[in-house]
Amino acid sequence: MLTETPFRPREKLLEKQRLFQSIQRHTYLKGPMDKVTSVAIPIALAASSLYMIGTGIYNMSNGIGKKE
């Protein structure tokens, strides 16, 4: 009977399992690039939206950018 070759070698899989089980962090922050996707991008989105809200409030209070 033929067996299908695995996607990754067993040694690499065991090494990754040991790495992820030894880290004492939340699951979504365990990978090498997870801080960028889980922390930096939401902070950048929140900062840009707060900037746009602040600009809009400033423009409304001073009457800038009105259509005639």
C-alpha positions as CSV (number, residue, x, y, z in Angstrom):
1,M,0.0,0.0,0.0
2,L,1.3,3.4,-1.0
3,T,1.5,6.1,1.6
4,E,1.2,9.8,0.9
5,T,4.3,11.9,1.7
6,P,3.8,14.4,4.4
7,F,3.8,18.2,3.8
8,R,6.5,18.7,6.3
9,P,9.2,16.4,7.7
10,R,8.2,15.0,11.1
11,E,11.3,16.5,12.8
12,K,10.3,20.1,11.7
13,L,6.8,19.5,13.0
14,L,8.0,18.3,16.4
15,E,10.3,21.3,16.6
16,K,7.5,23.7,15.9
17,Q,5.2,22.0,18.4
18,R,7.9,22.2,21.1
19,L,8.4,25.9,20.3
20,F,4.7,26.8,20.4
21,Q,4.0,24.8,23.5
22,S,6.9,26.3,25.5
23,I,5.9,29.9,24.9
24,Q,3.8,31.3,27.6
25,R,1.8,33.8,25.6
26,H,-1.7,34.0,24.1
27,T,-2.2,31.7,21.1
28,Y,-2.6,34.6,18.6
29,L,0.8,36.2,19.6
30,K,3.0,33.1,19.4
31,G,4.2,33.3,15.8
32,P,7.1,35.5,14.7
33,M,5.0,38.0,12.7
34,D,1.9,37.9,14.9
35,K,2.7,41.1,16.8
36,V,2.5,43.0,13.6
37,T,-0.9,41.7,12.6
38,S,-2.5,41.5,16.0
39,V,-1.1,44.7,17.6
40,A,0.5,47.2,15.2
41,I,-2.2,47.2,12.5
42,P,-5.1,47.7,14.8
43,I,-3.2,50.5,16.6
44,A,-2.5,52.2,13.3
45,L,-6.1,51.9,12.2
46,A,-7.3,53.4,15.5
47,A,-4.8,56.2,15.3
48,S,-5.8,57.1,11.8
49,S,-9.5,57.0,12.5
50,L,-9.0,59.2,15.6
51,Y,-7.0,61.7,13.5
52,M,-9.8,61.9,10.9
53,I,-12.5,62.3,13.6
54,G,-10.4,65.1,15.2
55,T,-9.9,66.8,11.8
56,G,-13.6,66.6,11.1
57,I,-14.6,68.1,14.4
58,Y,-12.0,70.9,14.0
59,N,-13.3,71.7,10.5
60,M,-17.0,71.7,11.6
61,S,-16.3,73.9,14.6
62,N,-14.4,76.5,12.5
63,G,-16.6,76.3,9.4
64,I,-13.8,75.1,7.1
65,G,-14.5,73.1,4.0
66,K,-18.2,74.0,3.7
67,K,-20.0,73.7,0.3
68,E,-21.5,77.0,-0.8
